[in-house]
Amino acid sequence: MWLKTPLVKARTNGRVVNPETGKTAQVVLLPLSSGGSGSQASLGTMQALGADLTDLPEVEVFAL
């Protein structure tokens, strides 16, 4: 599972939390060069967080 985000400059392990559902996922954080565009999550990440695929959930991102 992965999350592309402008919050990291290099590939690193991380954890993502969906505050709405309380679910978490261990992910690989990948740099996303287009800042201000939000993040992109893999299908597996969305499912692990309990988010509908058409949702745009706000999540908390932590580097490990």
Distance bins in CASP14 RR format, pairs under 12 A and 6 or more apart:
PFRMAT RR
TARGET T0000
AUTHOR 0000-0000-0000
RMODE 2
METHOD distances of the structure
MODEL  1
1 13 0 0 0 0 0 1 0 0 0 0 0
1 14 0 0 0 0 1 0 0 0 0 0 0
1 15 0 0 0 0 0 1 0 0 0 0 0
1 16 0 0 0 0 1 0 0 0 0 0 0
1 24 0 0 0 0 0 1 0 0 0 0 0
1 25 1 0 1 0 0 0 0 0 0 0 0
1 26 1 0 0 1 0 0 0 0 0 0 0
1 27 1 0 1 0 0 0 0 0 0 0 0
1 28 1 0 0 1 0 0 0 0 0 0 0
1 29 0 0 0 0 0 1 0 0 0 0 0
1 30 0 0 0 0 0 1 0 0 0 0 0
1 41 0 0 0 0 1 0 0 0 0 0 0
1 42 1 0 1 0 0 0 0 0 0 0 0
1 43 0 0 0 0 1 0 0 0 0 0 0
1 44 1 0 1 0 0 0 0 0 0 0 0
1 45 1 0 1 0 0 0 0 0 0 0 0
1 46 0 0 0 0 1 0 0 0 0 0 0
1 47 0 0 0 0 1 0 0 0 0 0 0
1 48 1 0 0 1 0 0 0 0 0 0 0
1 49 0 0 0 0 1 0 0 0 0 0 0
2 8 0 0 0 0 0 1 0 0 0 0 0
2 11 0 0 0 0 1 0 0 0 0 0 0
2 12 0 0 0 0 0 1 0 0 0 0 0
2 13 0 0 0 0 0 1 0 0 0 0 0
2 14 0 0 0 0 1 0 0 0 0 0 0
2 16 0 0 0 0 1 0 0 0 0 0 0
2 25 0 0 0 0 1 0 0 0 0 0 0
2 26 0 0 0 0 0 1 0 0 0 0 0
2 27 1 0 1 0 0 0 0 0 0 0 0
2 28 1 0 1 0 0 0 0 0 0 0 0
2 29 1 0 0 1 0 0 0 0 0 0 0
2 30 1 0 1 0 0 0 0 0 0 0 0
2 31 0 0 0 0 0 1 0 0 0 0 0
2 32 0 0 0 0 0 1 0 0 0 0 0
2 39 0 0 0 0 0 1 0 0 0 0 0
2 40 0 0 0 0 1 0 0 0 0 0 0
2 41 1 0 0 1 0 0 0 0 0 0 0
2 42 1 0 1 0 0 0 0 0 0 0 0
2 43 0 0 0 0 0 1 0 0 0 0 0
2 44 0 0 0 0 1 0 0 0 0 0 0
2 45 1 0 0 1 0 0 0 0 0 0 0
2 46 0 0 0 0 0 1 0 0 0 0 0
2 48 0 0 0 0 0 1 0 0 0 0 0
2 61 0 0 0 0 0 1 0 0 0 0 0
3 11 0 0 0 0 0 1 0 0 0 0 0
3 12 0 0 0 0 0 1 0 0 0 0 0
3 13 0 0 0 0 0 1 0 0 0 0 0
3 14 1 0 0 1 0 0 0 0 0 0 0
3 15 0 0 0 0 1 0 0 0 0 0 0
3 16 1 0 1 0 0 0 0 0 0 0 0
3 17 0 0 0 0 0 1 0 0 0 0 0
3 18 0 0 0 0 0 1 0 0 0 0 0
3 25 0 0 0 0 1 0 0 0 0 0 0
3 26 0 0 0 0 0 1 0 0 0 0 0
3 27 1 0 1 0 0 0 0 0 0 0 0
3 28 1 0 0 1 0 0 0 0 0 0 0
3 29 1 0 1 0 0 0 0 0 0 0 0
3 30 1 0 0 1 0 0 0 0 0 0 0
3 31 0 0 0 0 0 1 0 0 0 0 0
3 32 0 0 0 0 1 0 0 0 0 0 0
3 38 0 0 0 0 0 1 0 0 0 0 0
3 39 1 0 1 0 0 0 0 0 0 0 0
3 40 1 0 0 1 0 0 0 0 0 0 0
3 41 1 0 1 0 0 0 0 0 0 0 0
3 42 1 0 0 1 0 0 0 0 0 0 0
3 43 0 0 0 0 0 1 0 0 0 0 0
3 44 0 0 0 0 0 1 0 0 0 0 0
3 45 1 0 1 0 0 0 0 0 0 0 0
3 46 0 0 0 0 1 0 0 0 0 0 0
3 48 0 0 0 0 0 1 0 0 0 0 0
3 49 0 0 0 0 1 0 0 0 0 0 0
3 57 0 0 0 0 0 1 0 0 0 0 0
3 59 0 0 0 0 1 0 0 0 0 0 0
3 60 0 0 0 0 0 1 0 0 0 0 0
3 61 1 0 0 1 0 0 0 0 0 0 0
3 62 0 0 0 0 0 1 0 0 0 0 0
3 63 0 0 0 0 0 1 0 0 0 0 0
4 11 0 0 0 0 0 1 0 0 0 0 0
4 16 0 0 0 0 0 1 0 0 0 0 0
4 27 0 0 0 0 1 0 0 0 0 0 0
4 28 0 0 0 0 1 0 0 0 0 0 0
4 29 0 0 0 0 1 0 0 0 0 0 0
4 30 1 0 1 0 0 0 0 0 0 0 0
4 31 1 0 0 1 0 0 0 0 0 0 0
4 32 1 0 1 0 0 0 0 0 0 0 0
4 33 0 0 0 0 1 0 0 0 0 0 0
4 34 0 0 0 0 1 0 0 0 0 0 0
4 35 0 0 0 0 0 1 0 0 0 0 0
4 37 0 0 0 0 1 0 0 0 0 0 0
4 38 0 0 0 0 1 0 0 0 0 0 0
4 39 1 0 0 1 0 0 0 0 0 0 0
4 40 1 0 1 0 0 0 0 0 0 0 0
4 41 1 0 0 1 0 0 0 0 0 0 0
4 42 0 0 0 0 1 0 0 0 0 0 0
4 45 0 0 0 0 0 1 0 0 0 0 0
4 61 0 0 0 0 0 1 0 0 0 0 0
5 11 0 0 0 0 0 1 0 0 0 0 0
5 12 0 0 0 0 0 1 0 0 0 0 0
5 14 0 0 0 0 0 1 0 0 0 0 0
5 16 0 0 0 0 1 0 0 0 0 0 0
5 27 0 0 0 0 1 0 0 0 0 0 0
5 28 0 0 0 0 0 1 0 0 0 0 0
5 29 1 0 1 0 0 0 0 0 0 0 0
5 30 1 0 0 1 0 0 0 0 0 0 0
5 31 1 0 0 1 0 0 0 0 0 0 0
5 32 1 0 1 0 0 0 0 0 0 0 0
5 33 0 0 0 0 0 1 0 0 0 0 0
5 34 0 0 0 0 0 1 0 0 0 0 0
5 35 0 0 0 0 1 0 0 0 0 0 0
5 36 0 0 0 0 0 1 0 0 0 0 0
5 37 0 0 0 0 1 0 0 0 0 0 0
5 38 1 0 0 1 0 0 0 0 0 0 0
5 39 1 0 1 0 0 0 0 0 0 0 0
5 40 1 0 0 1 0 0 0 0 0 0 0
5 41 0 0 0 0 1 0 0 0 0 0 0
5 45 0 0 0 0 0 1 0 0 0 0 0
5 59 0 0 0 0 1 0 0 0 0 0 0
5 60 0 0 0 0 0 1 0 0 0 0 0
5 61 1 0 0 1 0 0 0 0 0 0 0
5 62 0 0 0 0 0 1 0 0 0 0 0
5 63 0 0 0 0 1 0 0 0 0 0 0
6 29 0 0 0 0 0 1 0 0 0 0 0
6 30 0 0 0 0 0 1 0 0 0 0 0
6 31 1 0 0 1 0 0 0 0 0 0 0
6 32 1 0 1 0 0 0 0 0 0 0 0
6 33 1 0 0 1 0 0 0 0 0 0 0
6 34 1 0 0 1 0 0 0 0 0 0 0
6 35 1 1 0 0 0 0 0 0 0 0 0
6 36 1 0 0 1 0 0 0 0 0 0 0
6 37 1 0 0 1 0 0 0 0 0 0 0
6 38 1 0 0 1 0 0 0 0 0 0 0
6 39 1 0 0 1 0 0 0 0 0 0 0
6 40 0 0 0 0 0 1 0 0 0 0 0
6 61 0 0 0 0 0 1 0 0 0 0 0
7 14 0 0 0 0 0 1 0 0 0 0 0
7 16 0 0 0 0 0 1 0 0 0 0 0
7 29 1 0 0 1 0 0 0 0 0 0 0
7 30 0 0 0 0 0 1 0 0 0 0 0
7 31 0 0 0 0 1 0 0 0 0 0 0
7 32 0 0 0 0 1 0 0 0 0 0 0
7 35 0 0 0 0 1 0 0 0 0 0 0
7 36 0 0 0 0 0 1 0 0 0 0 0
7 37 0 0 0 0 0 1 0 0 0 0 0
7 38 0 0 0 0 1 0 0 0 0 0 0
7 39 1 0 0 1 0 0 0 0 0 0 0
7 59 0 0 0 0 0 1 0 0 0 0 0
7 60 0 0 0 0 0 1 0 0 0 0 0
7 61 1 0 1 0 0 0 0 0 0 0 0
7 62 0 0 0 0 1 0 0 0 0 0 0
7 63 0 0 0 0 1 0 0 0 0 0 0
8 14 0 0 0 0 1 0 0 0 0 0 0
8 27 0 0 0 0 0 1 0 0 0 0 0
8 28 0 0 0 0 1 0 0 0 0 0 0
8 29 1 0 1 0 0 0 0 0 0 0 0
8 30 1 0 0 1 0 0 0 0 0 0 0
8 31 1 0 1 0 0 0 0 0 0 0 0
8 32 0 0 0 0 1 0 0 0 0 0 0
8 33 0 0 0 0 0 1 0 0 0 0 0
8 35 0 0 0 0 0 1 0 0 0 0 0
8 39 0 0 0 0 0 1 0 0 0 0 0
8 61 0 0 0 0 1 0 0 0 0 0 0
8 62 0 0 0 0 0 1 0 0 0 0 0
8 63 1 0 0 1 0 0 0 0 0 0 0
8 64 0 0 0 0 0 1 0 0 0 0 0
9 29 0 0 0 0 0 1 0 0 0 0 0
9 30 0 0 0 0 0 1 0 0 0 0 0
9 31 1 0 1 0 0 0 0 0 0 0 0
9 32 0 0 0 0 0 1 0 0 0 0 0
9 33 0 0 0 0 1 0 0 0 0 0 0
9 35 0 0 0 0 0 1 0 0 0 0 0
9 63 0 0 0 0 0 1 0 0 0 0 0
10 28 0 0 0 0 0 1 0 0 0 0 0
10 29 0 0 0 0 1 0 0 0 0 0 0
10 30 0 0 0 0 1 0 0 0 0 0 0
10 31 1 0 0 1 0 0 0 0 0 0 0
10 63 0 0 0 0 0 1 0 0 0 0 0
11 27 0 0 0 0 0 1 0 0 0 0 0
11 28 1 0 0 1 0 0 0 0 0 0 0
11 29 1 0 0 1 0 0 0 0 0 0 0
11 30 1 0 1 0 0 0 0 0 0 0 0
11 31 1 0 0 1 0 0 0 0 0 0 0
11 32 0 0 0 0 0 1 0 0 0 0 0
11 63 0 0 0 0 0 1 0 0 0 0 0
12 26 0 0 0 0 0 1 0 0 0 0 0
12 27 0 0 0 0 1 0 0 0 0 0 0
12 28 1 0 0 1 0 0 0 0 0 0 0
12 29 1 0 1 0 0 0 0 0 0 0 0
12 30 0 0 0 0 1 0 0 0 0 0 0
12 31 0 0 0 0 1 0 0 0 0 0 0
12 61 0 0 0 0 0 1 0 0 0 0 0
12 62 0 0 0 0 0 1 0 0 0 0 0
12 63 1 0 1 0 0 0 0 0 0 0 0
12 64 1 0 0 1 0 0 0 0 0 0 0
13 25 0 0 0 0 0 1 0 0 0 0 0
13 26 1 0 0 1 0 0 0 0 0 0 0
13 27 1 0 0 1 0 0 0 0 0 0 0
13 28 1 0 0 1 0 0 0 0 0 0 0
13 29 1 0 0 1 0 0 0 0 0 0 0
13 30 0 0 0 0 0 1 0 0 0 0 0
13 61 0 0 0 0 0 1 0 0 0 0 0
13 62 0 0 0 0 1 0 0 0 0 0 0
13 63 1 0 0 1 0 0 0 0 0 0 0
13 64 1 0 1 0 0 0 0 0 0 0 0
14 24 0 0 0 0 0 1 0 0 0 0 0
14 25 0 0 0 0 1 0 0 0 0 0 0
14 26 1 0 0 1 0 0 0 0 0 0 0
14 27 1 0 1 0 0 0 0 0 0 0 0
14 28 1 0 0 1 0 0 0 0 0 0 0
14 29 1 0 1 0 0 0 0 0 0 0 0
14 30 0 0 0 0 0 1 0 0 0 0 0
14 45 0 0 0 0 0 1 0 0 0 0 0
14 59 0 0 0 0 0 1 0 0 0 0 0
14 60 0 0 0 0 0 1 0 0 0 0 0
14 61 1 0 0 1 0 0 0 0 0 0 0
14 62 1 0 1 0 0 0 0 0 0 0 0
14 63 1 0 1 0 0 0 0 0 0 0 0
14 64 1 0 1 0 0 0 0 0 0 0 0
15 23 0 0 0 0 0 1 0 0 0 0 0
15 24 1 0 1 0 0 0 0 0 0 0 0
15 25 1 0 0 1 0 0 0 0 0 0 0
15 26 1 0 1 0 0 0 0 0 0 0 0
15 27 1 0 0 1 0 0 0 0 0 0 0
15 28 0 0 0 0 0 1 0 0 0 0 0
15 29 0 0 0 0 1 0 0 0 0 0 0
15 45 0 0 0 0 0 1 0 0 0 0 0
15 48 0 0 0 0 0 1 0 0 0 0 0
15 49 0 0 0 0 0 1 0 0 0 0 0
15 59 0 0 0 0 0 1 0 0 0 0 0
15 60 0 0 0 0 1 0 0 0 0 0 0
15 61 1 0 0 1 0 0 0 0 0 0 0
15 62 1 0 1 0 0 0 0 0 0 0 0
15 63 0 0 0 0 1 0 0 0 0 0 0
15 64 1 0 0 1 0 0 0 0 0 0 0
16 22 0 0 0 0 0 1 0 0 0 0 0
16 23 0 0 0 0 1 0 0 0 0 0 0
16 24 1 0 0 1 0 0 0 0 0 0 0
16 25 1 0 1 0 0 0 0 0 0 0 0
16 26 0 0 0 0 1 0 0 0 0 0 0
16 27 1 0 1 0 0 0 0 0 0 0 0
16 28 0 0 0 0 0 1 0 0 0 0 0
16 29 0 0 0 0 1 0 0 0 0 0 0
16 39 0 0 0 0 1 0 0 0 0 0 0
16 40 0 0 0 0 0 1 0 0 0 0 0
16 41 1 0 0 1 0 0 0 0 0 0 0
16 42 0 0 0 0 0 1 0 0 0 0 0
16 44 0 0 0 0 0 1 0 0 0 0 0
16 45 1 0 0 1 0 0 0 0 0 0 0
16 46 0 0 0 0 1 0 0 0 0 0 0
16 48 0 0 0 0 1 0 0 0 0 0 0
16 49 1 0 0 1 0 0 0 0 0 0 0
16 50 0 0 0 0 0 1 0 0 0 0 0
16 51 0 0 0 0 0 1 0 0 0 0 0
16 57 0 0 0 0 1 0 0 0 0 0 0
16 58 0 0 0 0 0 1 0 0 0 0 0
16 59 1 0 1 0 0 0 0 0 0 0 0
16 60 1 0 0 1 0 0 0 0 0 0 0
16 61 1 0 1 0 0 0 0 0 0 0 0
16 62 1 0 0 1 0 0 0 0 0 0 0
16 63 0 0 0 0 0 1 0 0 0 0 0
16 64 0 0 0 0 0 1 0 0 0 0 0
17 23 1 0 0 1 0 0 0 0 0 0 0
17 24 1 0 1 0 0 0 0 0 0 0 0
17 25 0 0 0 0 1 0 0 0 0 0 0
17 26 0 0 0 0 0 1 0 0 0 0 0
17 27 0 0 0 0 0 1 0 0 0 0 0
17 45 0 0 0 0 0 1 0 0 0 0 0
17 48 0 0 0 0 0 1 0 0 0 0 0
17 49 1 0 0 1 0 0 0 0 0 0 0
17 50 0 0 0 0 0 1 0 0 0 0 0
17 51 0 0 0 0 0 1 0 0 0 0 0
17 57 0 0 0 0 0 1 0 0 0 0 0
17 58 0 0 0 0 0 1 0 0 0 0 0
17 59 1 0 0 1 0 0 0 0 0 0 0
17 60 1 0 1 0 0 0 0 0 0 0 0
17 61 0 0 0 0 1 0 0 0 0 0 0
17 62 1 0 0 1 0 0 0 0 0 0 0
18 24 1 0 0 1 0 0 0 0 0 0 0
18 25 0 0 0 0 1 0 0 0 0 0 0
18 41 0 0 0 0 0 1 0 0 0 0 0
18 45 0 0 0 0 1 0 0 0 0 0 0
18 46 0 0 0 0 1 0 0 0 0 0 0
18 47 0 0 0 0 0 1 0 0 0 0 0
18 48 0 0 0 0 1 0 0 0 0 0 0
18 49 1 1 0 0 0 0 0 0 0 0 0
18 50 1 0 0 1 0 0 0 0 0 0 0
18 51 1 0 0 1 0 0 0 0 0 0 0
18 52 0 0 0 0 0 1 0 0 0 0 0
18 55 0 0 0 0 1 0 0 0 0 0 0
18 56 0 0 0 0 0 1 0 0 0 0 0
18 57 1 0 1 0 0 0 0 0 0 0 0
18 58 0 0 0 0 1 0 0 0 0 0 0
18 59 1 0 1 0 0 0 0 0 0 0 0
18 60 0 0 0 0 1 0 0 0 0 0 0
18 61 0 0 0 0 0 1 0 0 0 0 0
19 49 0 0 0 0 0 1 0 0 0 0 0
19 50 0 0 0 0 0 1 0 0 0 0 0
19 51 0 0 0 0 0 1 0 0 0 0 0
19 57 0 0 0 0 1 0 0 0 0 0 0
19 58 1 0 0 1 0 0 0 0 0 0 0
19 59 1 0 0 1 0 0 0 0 0 0 0
19 60 1 0 0 1 0 0 0 0 0 0 0
19 61 0 0 0 0 0 1 0 0 0 0 0
20 49 0 0 0 0 1 0 0 0 0 0 0
20 50 0 0 0 0 1 0 0 0 0 0 0
20 51 1 0 0 1 0 0 0 0 0 0 0
20 52 0 0 0 0 0 1 0 0 0 0 0
20 55 0 0 0 0 1 0 0 0 0 0 0
20 56 0 0 0 0 0 1 0 0 0 0 0
20 57 1 0 0 1 0 0 0 0 0 0 0
20 58 1 0 0 1 0 0 0 0 0 0 0
20 59 0 0 0 0 1 0 0 0 0 0 0
20 60 0 0 0 0 0 1 0 0 0 0 0
21 46 0 0 0 0 0 1 0 0 0 0 0
21 47 0 0 0 0 0 1 0 0 0 0 0
21 48 0 0 0 0 1 0 0 0 0 0 0
21 49 1 0 0 1 0 0 0 0 0 0 0
21 50 1 0 1 0 0 0 0 0 0 0 0
21 51 1 0 0 1 0 0 0 0 0 0 0
21 52 0 0 0 0 0 1 0 0 0 0 0
21 55 0 0 0 0 0 1 0 0 0 0 0
21 57 0 0 0 0 1 0 0 0 0 0 0
21 58 0 0 0 0 0 1 0 0 0 0 0
21 59 0 0 0 0 1 0 0 0 0 0 0
21 60 0 0 0 0 0 1 0 0 0 0 0
22 48 0 0 0 0 0 1 0 0 0 0 0
22 49 0 0 0 0 1 0 0 0 0 0 0
22 50 0 0 0 0 1 0 0 0 0 0 0
22 51 0 0 0 0 0 1 0 0 0 0 0
22 57 0 0 0 0 0 1 0 0 0 0 0
22 59 0 0 0 0 0 1 0 0 0 0 0
22 60 0 0 0 0 1 0 0 0 0 0 0
23 44 0 0 0 0 0 1 0 0 0 0 0
23 45 0 0 0 0 0 1 0 0 0 0 0
23 46 0 0 0 0 0 1 0 0 0 0 0
23 47 0 0 0 0 1 0 0 0 0 0 0
23 48 1 0 0 1 0 0 0 0 0 0 0
23 49 1 0 1 0 0 0 0 0 0 0 0
23 50 1 0 1 0 0 0 0 0 0 0 0
23 51 0 0 0 0 1 0 0 0 0 0 0
23 57 0 0 0 0 0 1 0 0 0 0 0
23 59 0 0 0 0 1 0 0 0 0 0 0
23 60 0 0 0 0 0 1 0 0 0 0 0
24 45 0 0 0 0 0 1 0 0 0 0 0
24 48 1 0 0 1 0 0 0 0 0 0 0
24 49 1 0 0 1 0 0 0 0 0 0 0
24 50 0 0 0 0 0 1 0 0 0 0 0
24 59 0 0 0 0 1 0 0 0 0 0 0
24 60 0 0 0 0 1 0 0 0 0 0 0
24 61 0 0 0 0 0 1 0 0 0 0 0
24 62 0 0 0 0 1 0 0 0 0 0 0
24 64 0 0 0 0 0 1 0 0 0 0 0
25 41 0 0 0 0 1 0 0 0 0 0 0
25 42 0 0 0 0 1 0 0 0 0 0 0
25 43 0 0 0 0 0 1 0 0 0 0 0
25 44 1 0 0 1 0 0 0 0 0 0 0
25 45 1 0 1 0 0 0 0 0 0 0 0
25 46 0 0 0 0 1 0 0 0 0 0 0
25 47 0 0 0 0 1 0 0 0 0 0 0
25 48 1 1 0 0 0 0 0 0 0 0 0
25 49 1 0 1 0 0 0 0 0 0 0 0
25 50 0 0 0 0 1 0 0 0 0 0 0
25 51 0 0 0 0 0 1 0 0 0 0 0
25 57 0 0 0 0 0 1 0 0 0 0 0
25 59 0 0 0 0 1 0 0 0 0 0 0
25 60 0 0 0 0 0 1 0 0 0 0 0
25 61 0 0 0 0 0 1 0 0 0 0 0
25 62 0 0 0 0 0 1 0 0 0 0 0
26 44 0 0 0 0 0 1 0 0 0 0 0
26 45 0 0 0 0 1 0 0 0 0 0 0
26 48 0 0 0 0 1 0 0 0 0 0 0
26 49 0 0 0 0 0 1 0 0 0 0 0
26 62 0 0 0 0 0 1 0 0 0 0 0
26 63 0 0 0 0 0 1 0 0 0 0 0
26 64 1 0 0 1 0 0 0 0 0 0 0
27 39 0 0 0 0 0 1 0 0 0 0 0
27 40 0 0 0 0 0 1 0 0 0 0 0
27 41 1 0 0 1 0 0 0 0 0 0 0
27 42 1 0 0 1 0 0 0 0 0 0 0
27 44 0 0 0 0 1 0 0 0 0 0 0
27 45 1 0 1 0 0 0 0 0 0 0 0
27 46 0 0 0 0 0 1 0 0 0 0 0
27 48 0 0 0 0 1 0 0 0 0 0 0
27 49 0 0 0 0 1 0 0 0 0 0 0
27 59 0 0 0 0 0 1 0 0 0 0 0
27 61 0 0 0 0 1 0 0 0 0 0 0
27 62 0 0 0 0 1 0 0 0 0 0 0
27 63 0 0 0 0 0 1 0 0 0 0 0
27 64 0 0 0 0 1 0 0 0 0 0 0
28 41 0 0 0 0 0 1 0 0 0 0 0
28 42 0 0 0 0 1 0 0 0 0 0 0
28 44 0 0 0 0 0 1 0 0 0 0 0
28 45 0 0 0 0 1 0 0 0 0 0 0
28 61 0 0 0 0 0 1 0 0 0 0 0
28 63 0 0 0 0 0 1 0 0 0 0 0
28 64 0 0 0 0 0 1 0 0 0 0 0
29 39 0 0 0 0 1 0 0 0 0 0 0
29 40 0 0 0 0 0 1 0 0 0 0 0
29 41 0 0 0 0 0 1 0 0 0 0 0
29 42 0 0 0 0 0 1 0 0 0 0 0
29 45 0 0 0 0 0 1 0 0 0 0 0
29 59 0 0 0 0 0 1 0 0 0 0 0
29 61 1 0 0 1 0 0 0 0 0 0 0
29 62 0 0 0 0 1 0 0 0 0 0 0
29 63 1 0 0 1 0 0 0 0 0 0 0
29 64 0 0 0 0 1 0 0 0 0 0 0
30 39 0 0 0 0 1 0 0 0 0 0 0
30 40 0 0 0 0 1 0 0 0 0 0 0
30 41 0 0 0 0 0 1 0 0 0 0 0
30 42 0 0 0 0 1 0 0 0 0 0 0
30 45 0 0 0 0 0 1 0 0 0 0 0
30 61 0 0 0 0 0 1 0 0 0 0 0
30 63 0 0 0 0 0 1 0 0 0 0 0
31 39 0 0 0 0 0 1 0 0 0 0 0
31 40 0 0 0 0 0 1 0 0 0 0 0
31 63 0 0 0 0 0 1 0 0 0 0 0
32 38 1 0 0 1 0 0 0 0 0 0 0
32 39 1 0 0 1 0 0 0 0 0 0 0
32 40 1 0 0 1 0 0 0 0 0 0 0
32 41 0 0 0 0 0 1 0 0 0 0 0
32 61 0 0 0 0 0 1 0 0 0 0 0
33 40 0 0 0 0 0 1 0 0 0 0 0
34 40 0 0 0 0 1 0 0 0 0 0 0
38 56 0 0 0 0 1 0 0 0 0 0 0
38 57 0 0 0 0 0 1 0 0 0 0 0
38 58 0 0 0 0 0 1 0 0 0 0 0
38 59 0 0 0 0 0 1 0 0 0 0 0
38 61 0 0 0 0 0 1 0 0 0 0 0
39 45 0 0 0 0 1 0 0 0 0 0 0
39 46 0 0 0 0 0 1 0 0 0 0 0
39 56 0 0 0 0 0 1 0 0 0 0 0
39 57 0 0 0 0 0 1 0 0 0 0 0
39 58 0 0 0 0 0 1 0 0 0 0 0
39 59 1 0 0 1 0 0 0 0 0 0 0
39 60 0 0 0 0 0 1 0 0 0 0 0
39 61 1 0 0 1 0 0 0 0 0 0 0
40 46 0 0 0 0 0 1 0 0 0 0 0
40 56 0 0 0 0 0 1 0 0 0 0 0
40 59 0 0 0 0 0 1 0 0 0 0 0
41 47 0 0 0 0 1 0 0 0 0 0 0
41 48 0 0 0 0 1 0 0 0 0 0 0
41 49 1 0 0 1 0 0 0 0 0 0 0
41 50 0 0 0 0 0 1 0 0 0 0 0
41 51 0 0 0 0 1 0 0 0 0 0 0
41 53 0 0 0 0 0 1 0 0 0 0 0
41 55 0 0 0 0 0 1 0 0 0 0 0
41 56 0 0 0 0 0 1 0 0 0 0 0
41 57 0 0 0 0 1 0 0 0 0 0 0
41 58 0 0 0 0 0 1 0 0 0 0 0
41 59 1 0 0 1 0 0 0 0 0 0 0
41 61 0 0 0 0 0 1 0 0 0 0 0
42 48 0 0 0 0 1 0 0 0 0 0 0
42 49 0 0 0 0 0 1 0 0 0 0 0
42 51 0 0 0 0 0 1 0 0 0 0 0
42 53 0 0 0 0 0 1 0 0 0 0 0
43 49 0 0 0 0 0 1 0 0 0 0 0
43 50 0 0 0 0 0 1 0 0 0 0 0
43 51 0 0 0 0 0 1 0 0 0 0 0
43 52 0 0 0 0 0 1 0 0 0 0 0
43 53 1 0 0 1 0 0 0 0 0 0 0
44 50 0 0 0 0 1 0 0 0 0 0 0
44 51 0 0 0 0 0 1 0 0 0 0 0
44 53 0 0 0 0 0 1 0 0 0 0 0
45 51 0 0 0 0 1 0 0 0 0 0 0
45 53 0 0 0 0 0 1 0 0 0 0 0
45 57 0 0 0 0 0 1 0 0 0 0 0
45 59 0 0 0 0 1 0 0 0 0 0 0
45 61 0 0 0 0 0 1 0 0 0 0 0
46 52 0 0 0 0 1 0 0 0 0 0 0
46 53 1 0 1 0 0 0 0 0 0 0 0
46 54 0 0 0 0 1 0 0 0 0 0 0
46 55 1 0 0 1 0 0 0 0 0 0 0
46 56 0 0 0 0 0 1 0 0 0 0 0
46 57 0 0 0 0 1 0 0 0 0 0 0
46 59 0 0 0 0 1 0 0 0 0 0 0
47 53 0 0 0 0 1 0 0 0 0 0 0
47 55 0 0 0 0 0 1 0 0 0 0 0
47 57 0 0 0 0 0 1 0 0 0 0 0
48 57 0 0 0 0 0 1 0 0 0 0 0
48 59 0 0 0 0 0 1 0 0 0 0 0
49 55 0 0 0 0 1 0 0 0 0 0 0
49 57 1 0 0 1 0 0 0 0 0 0 0
49 58 0 0 0 0 0 1 0 0 0 0 0
49 59 1 0 0 1 0 0 0 0 0 0 0
49 60 0 0 0 0 0 1 0 0 0 0 0
49 61 0 0 0 0 0 1 0 0 0 0 0
50 57 0 0 0 0 1 0 0 0 0 0 0
50 59 0 0 0 0 0 1 0 0 0 0 0
51 57 1 0 1 0 0 0 0 0 0 0 0
51 58 0 0 0 0 0 1 0 0 0 0 0
51 59 0 0 0 0 1 0 0 0 0 0 0
END
